Amino acid sequence: MRLSQILKLIPVSKATWWNGCKTGQFPKPYKLGPRITAWKTSDIYQCLQQFQLSRENKSG
């Protein structure tokens, strides 16, 4: 899954996403080529579930 697809699902900025990848908050990326970075779809959906749970806990 590419970054543009991820940011449609998880409402954060590019900078926030990359910082989260560096700190371990978000899944690690995989380099597919010199200018191509992607993430495993399963990792992103797991991250999305955690993101939704944390939002529910904050609001409820």
N, CA, C and O atoms as a GROMACS GRO file, in nm:
protein
  240
    1MET      N    1   0.086  -0.116   0.000
    1MET     CA    2   0.000   0.000   0.000
    1MET      C    3   0.091   0.123   0.000
    1MET      O    4   0.189   0.129   0.073
    2ARG      N    5   0.056   0.218  -0.082
    2ARG     CA    6   0.138   0.339  -0.094
    2ARG      C    7   0.090   0.447   0.004
    2ARG      O    8  -0.022   0.441   0.054
    3LEU      N    9   0.176   0.545   0.029
    3LEU     CA   10   0.147   0.648   0.128
    3LEU      C   11   0.019   0.725   0.096
    3LEU      O   12  -0.060   0.754   0.186
    4SER      N   13  -0.003   0.758  -0.030
    4SER     CA   14  -0.124   0.833  -0.066
    4SER      C   15  -0.250   0.756  -0.030
    4SER      O   16  -0.350   0.816   0.009
    5GLN      N   17  -0.247   0.624  -0.041
    5GLN     CA   18  -0.362   0.541  -0.005
    5GLN      C   19  -0.380   0.537   0.147
    5GLN      O   20  -0.493   0.541   0.197
    6ILE      N   21  -0.269   0.530   0.217
    6ILE     CA   22  -0.274   0.524   0.364
    6ILE      C   23  -0.334   0.652   0.421
    6ILE      O   24  -0.417   0.648   0.512
    7LEU      N   25  -0.290   0.766   0.368
    7LEU     CA   26  -0.336   0.894   0.422
    7LEU      C   27  -0.484   0.920   0.395
    7LEU      O   28  -0.544   1.006   0.459
    8LYS      N   29  -0.544   0.846   0.302
    8LYS     CA   30  -0.688   0.854   0.281
    8LYS      C   31  -0.763   0.781   0.392
    8LYS      O   32  -0.878   0.813   0.423
    9LEU      N   33  -0.698   0.681   0.451
    9LEU     CA   34  -0.760   0.601   0.557
    9LEU      C   35  -0.732   0.655   0.696
    9LEU      O   36  -0.819   0.653   0.784
   10ILE      N   37  -0.610   0.703   0.716
   10ILE     CA   38  -0.567   0.751   0.848
   10ILE      C   39  -0.540   0.901   0.837
   10ILE      O   40  -0.445   0.941   0.770
   11PRO      N   41  -0.622   0.983   0.902
   11PRO     CA   42  -0.613   1.128   0.884
   11PRO      C   43  -0.497   1.193   0.960
   11PRO      O   44  -0.516   1.257   1.063
   12VAL      N   45  -0.376   1.175   0.907
   12VAL     CA   46  -0.258   1.241   0.962
   12VAL      C   47  -0.181   1.302   0.845
   12VAL      O   48  -0.203   1.266   0.729
   13SER      N   49  -0.091   1.393   0.875
   13SER     CA   50  -0.008   1.453   0.770
   13SER      C   51   0.105   1.358   0.732
   13SER      O   52   0.133   1.261   0.804
   14LYS      N   53   0.169   1.386   0.619
   14LYS     CA   54   0.284   1.306   0.577
   14LYS      C   55   0.394   1.308   0.682
   14LYS      O   56   0.453   1.205   0.715
   15ALA      N   57   0.420   1.428   0.736
   15ALA     CA   58   0.526   1.442   0.836
   15ALA      C   59   0.494   1.360   0.962
   15ALA      O   60   0.582   1.293   1.016
   16THR      N   61   0.370   1.364   1.006
   16THR     CA   62   0.329   1.287   1.123
   16THR      C   63   0.343   1.138   1.095
   16THR      O   64   0.388   1.062   1.181
   17TRP      N   65   0.304   1.096   0.974
   17TRP     CA   66   0.315   0.954   0.938
   17TRP      C   67   0.461   0.908   0.942
   17TRP      O   68   0.492   0.805   1.001
   18TRP      N   69   0.549   0.985   0.878
   18TRP     CA   70   0.690   0.946   0.874
   18TRP      C   71   0.753   0.947   1.013
   18TRP      O   72   0.832   0.859   1.045
   19ASN      N   73   0.718   1.045   1.095
   19ASN     CA   74   0.769   1.048   1.233
   19ASN      C   75   0.720   0.925   1.310
   19ASN      O   76   0.794   0.866   1.388
   20GLY      N   77   0.594   0.889   1.289
   20GLY     CA   78   0.538   0.771   1.354
   20GLY      C   79   0.606   0.642   1.309
   20GLY      O   80   0.622   0.550   1.389
   21CYS      N   81   0.645   0.636   1.184
   21CYS     CA   82   0.718   0.519   1.133
   21CYS      C   83   0.855   0.509   1.200
   21CYS      O   84   0.901   0.400   1.233
   22LYS      N   85   0.919   0.624   1.219
   22LYS     CA   86   1.052   0.625   1.282
   22LYS      C   87   1.045   0.587   1.429
   22LYS      O   88   1.136   0.522   1.480
   23THR      N   89   0.938   0.627   1.498
   23THR     CA   90   0.927   0.601   1.642
   23THR      C   91   0.861   0.466   1.672
   23THR      O   92   0.862   0.423   1.788
   24GLY      N   93   0.805   0.401   1.572
   24GLY     CA   94   0.739   0.273   1.594
   24GLY      C   95   0.590   0.284   1.619
   24GLY      O   96   0.524   0.183   1.642
   25GLN      N   97   0.536   0.405   1.614
   25GLN     CA   98   0.392   0.424   1.633
   25GLN      C   99   0.315   0.369   1.513
   25GLN      O  100   0.205   0.316   1.530
   26PHE      N  101   0.372   0.379   1.394
   26PHE     CA  102   0.310   0.329   1.272
   26PHE      C  103   0.399   0.219   1.214
   26PHE      O  104   0.516   0.210   1.248
   27PRO      N  105   0.344   0.135   1.125
   27PRO     CA  106   0.422   0.023   1.069
   27PRO      C  107   0.544   0.069   0.989
   27PRO      O  108   0.547   0.179   0.935
   28LYS      N  109   0.643  -0.019   0.984
   28LYS     CA  110   0.764   0.014   0.910
   28LYS      C  111   0.741   0.000   0.760
   28LYS      O  112   0.666  -0.088   0.717
   29PRO      N  113   0.804   0.086   0.682
   29PRO     CA  114   0.789   0.081   0.536
   29PRO      C  115   0.885  -0.021   0.474
   29PRO      O  116   0.983  -0.062   0.536
   30TYR      N  117   0.855  -0.059   0.351
   30TYR     CA  118   0.940  -0.148   0.273
   30TYR      C  119   0.980  -0.075   0.146
   30TYR      O  120   0.894  -0.019   0.077
   31LYS      N  121   1.107  -0.075   0.114
   31LYS     CA  122   1.156  -0.012  -0.009
   31LYS      C  123   1.140  -0.113  -0.123
   31LYS      O  124   1.197  -0.222  -0.119
   32LEU      N  125   1.063  -0.074  -0.225
   32LEU     CA  126   1.044  -0.159  -0.342
   32LEU      C  127   1.139  -0.120  -0.454
   32LEU      O  128   1.159  -0.196  -0.549
   33GLY      N  129   1.195  -0.003  -0.444
   33GLY     CA  130   1.288   0.049  -0.543
   33GLY      C  131   1.350   0.175  -0.488
   33GLY      O  132   1.321   0.215  -0.375
   34PRO      N  133   1.437   0.239  -0.566
   34PRO     CA  134   1.504   0.359  -0.516
   34PRO      C  135   1.409   0.473  -0.479
   34PRO      O  136   1.440   0.554  -0.391
   35ARG      N  137   1.294   0.480  -0.546
   35ARG     CA  138   1.199   0.588  -0.518
   35ARG      C  139   1.060   0.537  -0.485
   35ARG      O  140   0.962   0.611  -0.491
   36ILE      N  141   1.051   0.409  -0.450
   36ILE     CA  142   0.920   0.349  -0.421
   36ILE      C  143   0.921   0.288  -0.282
   36ILE      O  144   1.001   0.199  -0.252
   37THR      N  145   0.831   0.337  -0.198
   37THR     CA  146   0.815   0.287  -0.062
   37THR      C  147   0.671   0.242  -0.046
   37THR      O  148   0.579   0.308  -0.094
   38ALA      N  149   0.652   0.129   0.021
   38ALA     CA  150   0.517   0.078   0.042
   38ALA      C  151   0.509   0.011   0.179
   38ALA      O  152   0.610  -0.013   0.244
   39TRP      N  153   0.387  -0.019   0.220
   39TRP     CA  154   0.360  -0.085   0.346
   39TRP      C  155   0.272  -0.206   0.320
   39TRP      O  156   0.197  -0.208   0.223
   40LYS      N  157   0.283  -0.306   0.407
   40LYS     CA  158   0.197  -0.423   0.396
   40LYS      C  159   0.054  -0.380   0.429
   40LYS      O  160   0.029  -0.310   0.527
   41THR      N  161  -0.040  -0.424   0.346
   41THR     CA  162  -0.180  -0.390   0.367
   41THR      C  163  -0.228  -0.438   0.503
   41THR      O  164  -0.301  -0.368   0.573
   42SER      N  165  -0.187  -0.558   0.541
   42SER     CA  166  -0.229  -0.612   0.671
   42SER      C  167  -0.179  -0.525   0.786
   42SER      O  168  -0.250  -0.506   0.885
   43ASP      N  169  -0.057  -0.473   0.775
   43ASP     CA  170  -0.003  -0.384   0.878
   43ASP      C  171  -0.085  -0.255   0.888
   43ASP      O  172  -0.110  -0.205   0.998
   44ILE      N  173  -0.126  -0.203   0.773
   44ILE     CA  174  -0.202  -0.077   0.771
   44ILE      C  175  -0.341  -0.097   0.831
   44ILE      O  176  -0.388  -0.013   0.907
   45TYR      N  177  -0.407  -0.209   0.797
   45TYR     CA  178  -0.540  -0.232   0.853
   45TYR      C  179  -0.534  -0.255   1.004
   45TYR      O  180  -0.625  -0.215   1.077
   46GLN      N  181  -0.428  -0.319   1.051
   46GLN     CA  182  -0.409  -0.335   1.195
   46GLN      C  183  -0.388  -0.199   1.261
   46GLN      O  184  -0.443  -0.171   1.367
   47CYS      N  185  -0.308  -0.115   1.199
   47CYS     CA  186  -0.283   0.020   1.249
   47CYS      C  187  -0.413   0.100   1.251
   47CYS      O  188  -0.440   0.174   1.346
   48LEU      N  189  -0.493   0.086   1.147
   48LEU     CA  190  -0.620   0.157   1.137
   48LEU      C  191  -0.713   0.116   1.251
   48LEU      O  192  -0.780   0.201   1.310
   49GLN      N  193  -0.717  -0.012   1.283
   49GLN     CA  194  -0.801  -0.058   1.394
   49GLN      C  195  -0.755   0.003   1.526
   49GLN      O  196  -0.837   0.046   1.606
   50GLN      N  197  -0.625   0.008   1.547
   50GLN     CA  198  -0.571   0.067   1.670
   50GLN      C  199  -0.603   0.217   1.676
   50GLN      O  200  -0.636   0.270   1.782
   51PHE      N  201  -0.592   0.285   1.562
   51PHE     CA  202  -0.621   0.428   1.554
   51PHE      C  203  -0.768   0.453   1.590
   51PHE      O  204  -0.798   0.546   1.665
   52GLN      N  205  -0.858   0.370   1.536
   52GLN     CA  206  -1.000   0.387   1.564
   52GLN      C  207  -1.031   0.359   1.711
   52GLN      O  208  -1.111   0.430   1.772
   53LEU      N  209  -0.966   0.257   1.768
   53LEU     CA  210  -0.988   0.226   1.910
   53LEU      C  211  -0.942   0.340   1.999
   53LEU      O  212  -1.009   0.374   2.097
   54SER      N  213  -0.828   0.399   1.966
   54SER     CA  214  -0.778   0.508   2.049
   54SER      C  215  -0.868   0.630   2.039
   54SER      O  216  -0.886   0.703   2.137
   55ARG      N  217  -0.926   0.654   1.922
   55ARG     CA  218  -1.020   0.766   1.906
   55ARG      C  219  -1.147   0.741   1.986
   55ARG      O  220  -1.201   0.833   2.047
   56GLU      N  221  -1.196   0.616   1.986
   56GLU     CA  222  -1.316   0.582   2.061
   56GLU      C  223  -1.292   0.598   2.211
   56GLU      O  224  -1.378   0.647   2.284
   57ASN      N  225  -1.175   0.556   2.257
   57ASN     CA  226  -1.143   0.568   2.400
   57ASN      C  227  -1.132   0.713   2.444
   57ASN      O  228  -1.169   0.747   2.556
   58LYS      N  229  -1.081   0.799   2.357
   58LYS     CA  230  -1.069   0.941   2.391
   58LYS      C  231  -1.205   1.009   2.395
   58LYS      O  232  -1.227   1.099   2.477
   59SER      N  233  -1.298   0.966   2.308
   59SER     CA  234  -1.428   1.033   2.301
   59SER      C  235  -1.529   0.973   2.398
   59SER      O  236  -1.630   1.036   2.429
   60GLY      N  237  -1.504   0.853   2.446
   60GLY     CA  238  -1.606   0.790   2.527
   60GLY      C  239  -1.567   0.760   2.662
   60GLY      O  240  -1.647   0.706   2.739
   0.00000   0.00000   0.00000
